[in-house]
């Protein structure tokens, strides 16, 4: 599954700035995962929520990995 997200948008997606520490990244990730969990969506929105979760996870994995984070 590919994702068309632009890497500079990772910070915006999690609602944090580029100076955020790991604790802030974790908190923002948990908040977004809770907000966009497919079980919380109406039936017609579930697929959109699944896509959003994938993007949030990609952003979190990138920003939590020091090597990947320095590439963006």
C-alpha positions as CSV (number, residue, x, y, z in Angstrom):
1,X,0.0,0.0,0.0
2,X,1.6,3.3,-1.1
3,X,1.0,6.6,0.3
4,X,1.1,10.0,-1.5
5,X,1.8,12.0,1.6
6,X,4.5,14.6,1.3
7,X,7.1,14.2,4.1
8,X,7.0,17.8,5.1
9,X,3.3,17.3,6.0
10,X,4.2,14.7,8.7
11,X,4.5,17.4,11.4
12,X,1.2,19.0,10.3
13,X,-0.6,15.7,10.2
14,X,0.3,15.1,13.8
15,X,-0.4,18.7,14.7
16,X,3.1,19.4,16.0
17,X,6.0,21.7,15.1
18,X,9.4,20.6,13.9
19,X,11.0,21.1,17.4
20,X,8.7,18.5,19.0
21,X,10.4,16.0,21.3
22,X,9.6,12.3,21.3
23,X,7.1,12.6,24.1
24,X,5.1,15.2,22.2
25,X,5.3,13.1,19.0
26,X,3.9,10.1,21.0
27,X,1.1,12.1,22.5
28,X,0.1,13.6,19.2
29,X,0.2,10.2,17.6
30,X,-2.0,8.6,20.3
31,X,-4.5,11.5,20.0
32,X,-4.7,11.2,16.2
33,X,-5.1,7.4,16.3
34,X,-7.9,7.7,18.8
35,X,-9.6,10.4,16.7
36,X,-9.4,8.5,13.4
37,X,-9.8,4.9,14.6
38,X,-12.2,3.2,12.1
39,X,-14.3,1.8,14.9
40,X,-15.3,5.4,15.8
41,X,-16.4,6.2,12.2
42,X,-19.8,6.0,10.6
43,X,-20.0,3.1,8.1
44,X,-19.6,5.3,5.1
45,X,-16.5,6.9,6.5
46,X,-14.6,3.8,7.6
47,X,-12.5,3.5,4.5
48,X,-11.4,7.2,4.8
49,X,-10.5,6.6,8.4
50,X,-8.4,3.5,7.5
51,X,-6.5,5.6,5.0
52,X,-6.0,8.4,7.5
53,X,-4.7,5.9,10.1
54,X,-2.2,4.6,7.6
55,X,-0.9,8.1,6.9
56,X,-0.7,8.9,10.7
57,X,1.2,5.7,11.3
58,X,3.6,6.6,8.5
59,X,4.2,10.0,9.9
60,X,4.7,8.6,13.4
61,X,7.1,5.9,12.2
62,X,9.2,8.5,10.3
63,X,9.3,11.1,13.0
64,X,10.1,8.5,15.7
65,X,13.0,7.1,13.8
66,X,16.0,9.5,14.1
67,X,17.6,8.3,10.8
68,X,14.3,8.8,8.8
69,X,13.6,12.1,10.6
70,X,16.8,13.6,9.5
71,X,16.0,12.8,5.8
72,X,13.0,15.1,5.8
